[in-house]
Amino acid sequence: MNGKVTVGAPGNSIPPFDRMLRAVTSAERMGFDAVWWSDHWMGWFPDGVWDPTRFDIATRHSSPHVYLDPMVAIAAAAMRTSSVRLGTAVSDPIRRHPVALASEALSLQHASHGRFILGLGAGEGENIEPYGLSFDKPVGRLEEALEVIRLLWDTHEHVNFSGDHFQLKDAVLGLEPPEEGAPPIWLAAHGKRMLGITGRLADGWLPMTVAPTVYRERLAVIRDAQRRAGRSQDAVTPGLWSYVVVAETRSKAEEIITHPLLRGLTFLMAAERFERYGARHPIEKVRYGLMDYVPTRVSADEWLSGAAEVPFELLDEFFIWGTPDDIVERTLQYVDAGCRHPVWWNVSFLTDLGRTRSSFHLLGDALADLRRKLEVPAA
C-alpha cells in the first residue's frame, strides 16, 4: 500500500454474522482495497440515549455496545474474499497480550494468504478502565509490545525480553509467517511520541480525522522519525480513518451531520479541538477524547445537551460530508497532504436506516470518481 492511493472501508462488527460476511464481500465487489474491523467491548453512545423512539439505529439492536470479535470476523472474511486486505482498526496490547497479538496476526496472515494488517493503538478509555485493566503508561506499553511482536515473528528460537511492562524468558512462538511474510503493523497515532514510534517501528499510520493541514504536520513528524531511524522514505503508508456522510444534496448531508447522534461522535475528540472553536468539550470530565471518554458514565441528559452545543465548524472538520463530488474533493485534500489510504466509514444511515442502500450506492459513485481522478484502475 505504499505508493498508490488505496481506499478502505470499515467491516461490519454487528451481528448477524452472515450480514457481516455479505458486507465484506460487497466491499470487495465495490472495489475497496481494504476492510478494517474495530476492536471494541463498549460502544460510543450511553445506554440512556439508545432509544428506538429517538434514534432509528436503536431499532436494529437493543444495546449500543454490540461488537463481534474482530479476529473471528477477519478469519471468516478471509474465507469469503480473495483480494481485499483485512485489518484491525485498532486493537491494543492491554486487552490482548503481545504474544497473543503475534500469534493471532500470524494465524490471520496464513488464513488470508498474506492480506492481514495488524492495526494497533495505545488503547481507548472505554475499553480499558471500566474492565479493571491498567491504563498506566499506555504508550510505553505499546512500544514494548511492538518489540515483543517483532522478536517473536523474526525467530522460532527461544525469546527473552525484559521490559517495564512485559517480560519473556525462554518464550517461543513456533508459528512462522507464510510465504507472503509477516503482516504489516499500522498505528493509530496522534501525539508526538506516538508519531515518533510510528516513524521508527510501524508500517502504516491510521489516525482519526484531523484537518488536512494538521495531517500534513503530523505526517512530517513521522517522516522525520523515519529518516532518523534510517528507514526508507516509503516505509510507512499514511492512512486516515474518516467519518463520511454522503447524500444526494449538500443540504441533506448537512441535515445528517447536525443530527444529535452524529454530533455525539465528536465527543471522541480531545478538549483542545473544541477549544480552538471557542467551545468546551461537551462532556465535562473529558480532556483527551477517546482516551478518557467512557459513555456508560455519561447520563442521557448530559450527552444530549452536550451534543446540541457542538459548533458547526467542528462538525465540518470532523466529517467528510456532502455529495459524492464533495467526498472526492475533500479526500483529495488529504491525498495532497500525503495520505495514501483513506478509510471511508459511512455513517450516513445512522440517523435513518432507510438511507443505508442509497448512501452506499452514492459512496460507490464517489469511489469510482476518485479512482478516475487519481488514474487508479478499478480493483
C-alpha positions in Angstrom: 0.0 0.0 0.0 3.0 2.3 0.0 2.9 4.1 -3.4 -0.5 4.4 -5.0 -3.7 5.7 -3.3 -5.9 2.9 -2.0 -9.2 3.2 -0.2 -10.6 1.3 2.8 -14.0 0.7 4.3 -15.0 -0.4 7.8 -16.0 -4.0 8.5 -19.5 -4.6 9.9 -19.0 -5.5 13.6 -22.6 -6.1 14.4 -24.5 -9.5 14.3 -25.9 -11.3 12.5 -22.7 -12.9 11.4 -24.0 -13.6 7.8 -24.7 -9.9 7.3 -21.1 -9.1 8.3 -19.9 -11.6 5.6 -22.2 -10.1 3.0 -20.9 -6.6 3.8 -17.2 -7.5 3.3 -17.8 -9.4 0.0 -19.9 -6.4 -1.1 -17.0 -4.0 -0.2 -14.6 -6.2 -2.3 -17.0 -6.1 -5.3 -17.3 -2.3 -5.0 -13.6 -2.0 -5.4 -12.4 -1.1 -1.9 -8.8 -2.2 -1.3 -9.1 -2.9 2.4 -11.7 -3.6 5.1 -11.0 -2.7 8.7 -12.7 -4.0 11.9 -12.8 -2.1 15.2 -11.9 -3.9 18.4 -14.4 -2.8 21.0 -16.1 -4.1 24.1 -18.0 -0.8 24.6 -19.7 1.5 22.0 -19.6 5.3 21.8 -23.1 6.0 23.0 -24.6 5.9 26.5 -27.3 3.4 27.2 -29.7 6.2 28.2 -29.8 7.7 24.7 -30.1 4.4 22.9 -33.8 4.8 22.4 -35.6 3.5 19.3 -38.1 6.3 19.5 -35.3 8.8 19.3 -32.7 7.1 17.0 -33.6 4.7 14.1 -30.3 2.7 14.5 -31.5 1.7 18.0 -34.3 -0.4 16.4 -31.7 -2.8 15.0 -30.3 -4.0 18.3 -31.1 -3.3 21.9 -27.7 -2.1 23.1 -25.1 0.4 21.7 -22.3 -2.0 22.9 -22.7 -4.9 20.5 -19.5 -6.0 18.7 -18.2 -9.1 17.1 -14.6 -10.0 17.9 -12.5 -8.7 15.0 -10.1 -11.6 14.9 -13.0 -14.1 14.5 -14.7 -11.8 11.9 -11.5 -11.4 9.9 -10.8 -15.2 9.9 -14.3 -15.8 8.4 -13.9 -12.9 6.0 -10.6 -14.3 4.7 -12.5 -17.4 3.6 -15.1 -15.4 1.6 -12.8 -12.9 -0.1 -9.8 -13.1 -2.4 -8.1 -9.8 -2.9 -9.2 -7.2 -0.3 -6.8 -6.5 2.6 -8.3 -7.2 6.1 -7.2 -5.3 9.2 -7.9 -4.3 12.7 -8.6 -0.6 13.4 -7.5 -0.9 16.0 -6.6 -3.4 18.7 -4.3 -2.8 21.7 -1.7 -4.6 23.8 -3.6 -4.0 27.1 -6.6 -6.3 26.4 -4.5 -8.6 24.2 -1.0 -9.6 25.3 1.6 -9.0 22.6 2.3 -12.8 22.4 -1.4 -13.3 21.7 -1.4 -10.5 19.2 1.7 -12.0 17.5 0.0 -15.4 17.3 -3.4 -14.1 16.1 -1.8 -11.9 13.5 0.3 -14.7 12.0 -2.7 -17.0 12.0 -4.8 -14.5 10.2 -1.9 -13.8 7.7 -2.0 -17.6 6.9 -5.8 -17.6 6.7 -5.9 -14.7 4.3 -2.8 -15.7 2.2 -0.9 -12.5 3.2 -3.8 -10.0 3.3 -3.9 -9.2 7.0 -2.9 -5.9 8.6 -2.4 -5.6 12.4 -3.7 -2.2 13.4 -2.8 -1.2 16.9 -3.2 1.7 19.3 -2.3 2.7 22.8 -5.9 1.8 24.0 -9.2 3.7 24.4 -10.6 4.6 27.8 -14.0 3.0 27.4 -12.4 -0.4 26.6 -9.8 -0.4 29.4 -10.6 1.3 32.7 -14.2 0.0 33.3 -13.0 -3.5 33.0 -10.4 -3.3 35.7 -7.4 -3.1 33.4 -4.5 -0.8 34.0 -4.2 2.3 31.7 -0.9 3.3 33.2 1.8 4.4 30.6 -0.1 3.0 27.6 2.3 4.5 25.0 5.3 2.8 26.7 3.3 -0.4 26.8 2.6 -0.2 23.1 6.2 0.5 22.2 7.4 -2.6 24.1 4.6 -4.7 22.6 5.9 -3.8 19.1 9.3 -5.0 20.1 8.0 -8.3 21.5 5.8 -9.0 18.5 8.7 -8.3 16.1 11.0 -10.6 18.1 8.6 -13.4 18.0 8.0 -13.0 14.3 11.7 -12.9 13.5 12.7 -16.2 15.1 11.3 -19.5 16.2 14.1 -19.8 18.7 13.7 -19.0 22.4 13.0 -15.3 23.1 14.0 -13.3 26.2 12.7 -9.8 26.8 12.8 -7.7 29.9 10.9 -4.5 29.8 8.9 -2.3 32.2 5.6 -3.9 31.0 6.4 -7.3 29.5 8.8 -10.0 30.4 9.6 -13.1 28.4 12.0 -15.8 29.5 12.7 -18.8 27.1 9.5 -17.9 25.3 8.8 -19.3 21.8 6.3 -18.9 19.0 6.8 -21.7 16.6 4.3 -20.5 14.1 6.2 -18.8 11.3 4.9 -16.3 8.7 3.6 -17.7 5.5 5.5 -17.2 2.2 3.9 -13.7 1.9 5.8 -12.7 5.1 4.7 -11.3 8.4 1.8 -8.8 8.3 2.4 -5.1 8.4 1.7 -3.2 11.6 -0.2 0.1 11.4 -0.6 2.5 14.4 -3.4 4.9 15.3 -1.1 7.7 16.4 -1.9 11.3 17.2 0.5 12.6 19.9 4.2 13.5 19.2 5.6 10.4 21.0 3.2 8.1 19.2 4.0 9.7 15.8 7.7 9.1 16.5 7.1 5.4 17.3 5.1 5.1 14.1 8.0 6.5 12.1 10.6 4.2 13.8 8.7 1.0 14.1 5.4 0.8 12.1 4.5 0.1 8.5 1.4 2.3 8.4 -0.4 5.2 10.1 -4.1 5.3 10.7 -5.2 8.4 12.7 -8.7 9.6 13.2 -9.8 12.6 11.1 -8.0 15.8 11.6 -7.8 18.9 9.4 -5.6 18.4 6.2 -3.1 21.0 7.5 -2.8 19.2 10.8 -2.5 15.9 9.0 0.4 17.2 6.9 2.2 18.5 10.0 1.9 15.2 11.8 3.0 13.2 8.8 6.1 15.4 8.8 6.9 14.2 12.3 6.6 10.6 11.2 8.8 11.2 8.2 11.4 12.8 10.4 11.4 9.9 12.8 11.6 7.5 9.9 14.6 9.3 8.4 16.4 9.4 11.8 15.8 5.6 12.1 17.5 5.1 8.7 14.3 3.7 7.1 13.3 4.3 3.5 11.0 7.2 2.6 8.1 4.9 1.8 8.5 2.7 4.9 5.2 4.0 6.5 2.0 4.1 4.5 0.0 7.2 5.6 -3.7 6.4 6.1 -6.8 8.2 7.6 -9.8 6.9 9.4 -12.6 9.2 8.4 -16.3 9.5 9.2 -18.2 10.0 5.9 -21.7 11.4 5.4 -22.9 11.3 1.8 -26.2 12.3 0.4 -27.9 13.4 -2.9 -27.6 17.0 -1.9 -25.3 19.1 0.3 -28.3 20.4 2.3 -29.4 16.8 3.1 -25.9 15.9 4.2 -25.8 19.0 6.4 -29.0 17.8 8.0 -27.5 14.5 8.8 -24.2 15.7 10.3 -26.2 18.1 12.6 -28.3 15.3 14.0 -27.6 14.7 17.7 -26.3 11.1 17.1 -23.6 12.3 14.7 -22.9 15.4 16.8 -22.1 13.0 19.6 -19.4 11.3 17.6 -17.3 14.4 18.0 -17.0 13.5 21.8 -14.2 11.2 20.7 -12.0 14.3 20.1 -9.8 16.0 22.7 -11.0 19.1 24.5 -8.3 21.2 22.7 -10.1 20.6 19.4 -13.3 22.2 20.9 -11.3 25.0 22.4 -10.0 26.0 19.0 -13.6 27.0 18.1 -14.2 28.8 21.4 -16.1 25.8 22.9 -15.6 23.4 25.8 -15.8 19.6 25.5 -19.5 18.8 25.9 -18.7 16.1 28.5 -17.3 18.0 31.4 -14.8 15.4 32.7 -13.3 14.6 29.3 -10.0 16.1 28.3 -8.4 13.6 26.0 -11.3 12.4 23.9 -11.3 8.6 23.3 -8.6 8.2 25.9 -10.9 9.2 28.8 -14.4 9.2 27.4 -16.5 6.4 29.0 -20.1 6.5 27.6 -21.5 4.3 30.4 -20.7 7.1 32.9 -22.5 9.8 30.9 -26.2 10.5 31.6 -28.6 10.9 28.7 -29.3 14.5 29.7 -25.6 15.4 29.7 -25.0 13.7 26.4 -28.0 15.2 24.6 -27.4 18.7 25.9 -23.7 18.4 25.1 -24.5 17.3 21.5 -26.6 20.4 21.0 -23.6 22.6 21.8 -21.1 21.2 19.3 -20.1 24.0 16.9 -20.9 23.5 13.3 -17.3 24.4 12.4 -16.1 21.4 14.3 -18.6 19.1 12.6 -17.4 20.4 9.3 -13.8 19.5 10.3 -14.7 16.1 11.8 -16.8 14.7 9.0 -16.0 14.3 5.3 -19.5 15.2 4.1 -21.7 16.3 1.2 -22.4 14.9 -2.2 -20.2 12.3 -3.9 -18.3 15.2 -5.5 -17.8 16.8 -2.1 -16.5 13.5 -0.7 -13.9 13.2 -3.5 -12.8 16.9 -3.3 -12.3 16.6 0.5 -10.5 13.3 0.2 -8.2 14.8 -2.4 -7.2 17.4 0.1 -5.8 14.7 2.3 -4.2 13.0 -0.6 -2.4 16.3 -1.3 -1.3 16.3 2.3 0.3 12.9 1.9 -2.5 10.4 2.7 -2.3 7.2 0.7 -5.0 5.1 2.3 -8.2 7.0 3.3 -10.8 4.8 5.1 -14.4 5.9 4.5 -16.6 4.9 7.4 -20.1 5.6 6.0 -22.2 6.8 8.9 -24.9 8.4 6.7 -27.6 5.9 7.7 -27.2 6.0 11.5 -30.0 8.5 11.7 -32.2 6.8 9.1 -31.8 3.1 8.3 -33.8 3.7 5.1 -30.7 5.5 3.7 -28.5 2.5 4.0 -28.7 1.3 0.4 -28.7 4.7 -1.2 -25.8 6.0 0.8 -23.6 3.0 -0.2 -24.5 3.5 -3.8 -23.5 7.1 -3.6 -20.3 6.2 -1.9 -19.6 3.7 -4.7 -20.1 6.6 -7.1 -17.5 8.6 -5.1 -15.1 5.8 -5.1 -15.3 5.4 -8.9 -14.8 9.1 -9.4 -11.9 9.2 -7.0 -10.2 6.4 -8.9 -10.7 8.3 -12.2 -9.2 11.4 -10.8 -6.3 9.6 -9.4 -6.0 7.4 -12.6 -6.1 4.3 -10.5 -7.7 1.3 -12.2 -10.7 -0.2 -10.5 -10.0 -3.4 -8.5 
